[in-house]
Amino acid sequence: MTELFEGISWLFEEVLLKPLDWLRSLELDSWWGANAINFVFIIIGMIAFAYWCKQLKIFQDADDENTRSKPYLG
């Protein structure tokens, strides 16, 4: 069992997290370069938010909301 956990440890430390180590070392040279991935995520979030608002507007203009109320069972 120990070999399994050491193998998982090696996979994460030497393979999957290497790009993050590279970004950490890049920060000393270029702050903008190291934070480029954050900017990409912010742009994706802004695009998703704009798309969501557009879809809400389409449904609001079509008056296609589910306005049926449910009975109170309290």
C-alpha positions as CSV (number, residue, x, y, z in Angstrom):
1,M,0.0,0.0,0.0
2,T,2.9,2.3,0.7
3,E,4.1,2.1,-2.9
4,L,0.6,3.1,-4.1
5,F,0.6,6.3,-2.0
6,E,4.2,7.1,-3.0
7,G,3.2,6.6,-6.7
8,I,0.2,9.0,-6.2
9,S,2.6,11.5,-4.5
10,W,5.1,11.3,-7.3
11,L,2.3,11.8,-9.9
12,F,1.1,14.9,-8.3
13,E,4.5,16.4,-7.4
14,E,6.4,15.6,-10.6
15,V,3.7,15.6,-13.3
16,L,0.4,17.3,-12.4
17,L,1.7,20.3,-10.4
18,K,4.8,21.1,-12.5
19,P,3.0,23.9,-14.4
20,L,2.2,25.6,-11.1
21,D,5.8,25.4,-10.0
22,W,6.8,27.0,-13.3
23,L,4.2,29.8,-12.7
24,R,5.6,30.3,-9.2
25,S,9.1,30.8,-10.5
26,L,7.8,33.0,-13.3
27,E,6.3,35.4,-10.8
28,L,9.8,36.6,-9.8
29,D,10.4,37.7,-13.4
30,S,7.0,38.8,-14.6
31,W,4.0,39.4,-12.5
32,W,1.8,39.8,-15.6
33,G,2.9,36.5,-17.0
34,A,2.4,34.6,-13.8
35,N,-1.1,36.0,-13.4
36,A,-2.1,35.4,-17.0
37,I,-4.1,32.3,-16.1
38,N,-6.1,34.4,-13.6
39,F,-6.9,36.9,-16.3
40,V,-8.1,34.1,-18.6
41,F,-10.5,32.8,-15.9
42,I,-11.8,36.3,-15.3
43,I,-12.5,36.8,-19.0
44,I,-14.2,33.4,-19.2
45,G,-16.4,34.4,-16.2
46,M,-17.3,37.7,-17.7
47,I,-18.3,36.1,-21.0
48,A,-20.4,33.5,-19.1
49,F,-22.1,36.2,-17.1
50,A,-22.9,38.2,-20.2
51,Y,-24.3,35.1,-21.9
52,W,-26.4,34.3,-18.8
53,C,-27.8,37.9,-18.7
54,K,-28.6,37.7,-22.4
55,Q,-30.5,34.4,-21.9
56,L,-32.4,36.0,-18.9
57,K,-33.4,38.9,-21.1
58,I,-34.7,36.6,-23.9
59,F,-36.9,34.7,-21.5
60,Q,-38.1,37.9,-19.8
61,D,-39.0,39.4,-23.2
62,A,-40.9,36.3,-24.2
63,D,-42.8,36.3,-20.9
64,D,-41.9,32.6,-20.7
65,E,-41.4,32.4,-17.0
66,N,-43.0,29.7,-14.8
67,T,-45.2,32.0,-12.7
68,R,-47.5,29.3,-11.4
69,S,-47.5,29.3,-7.6
70,K,-47.4,26.1,-5.5
71,P,-49.9,25.6,-2.7
72,Y,-48.6,26.2,0.9
73,L,-48.4,22.8,2.7
74,G,-47.4,24.3,6.0
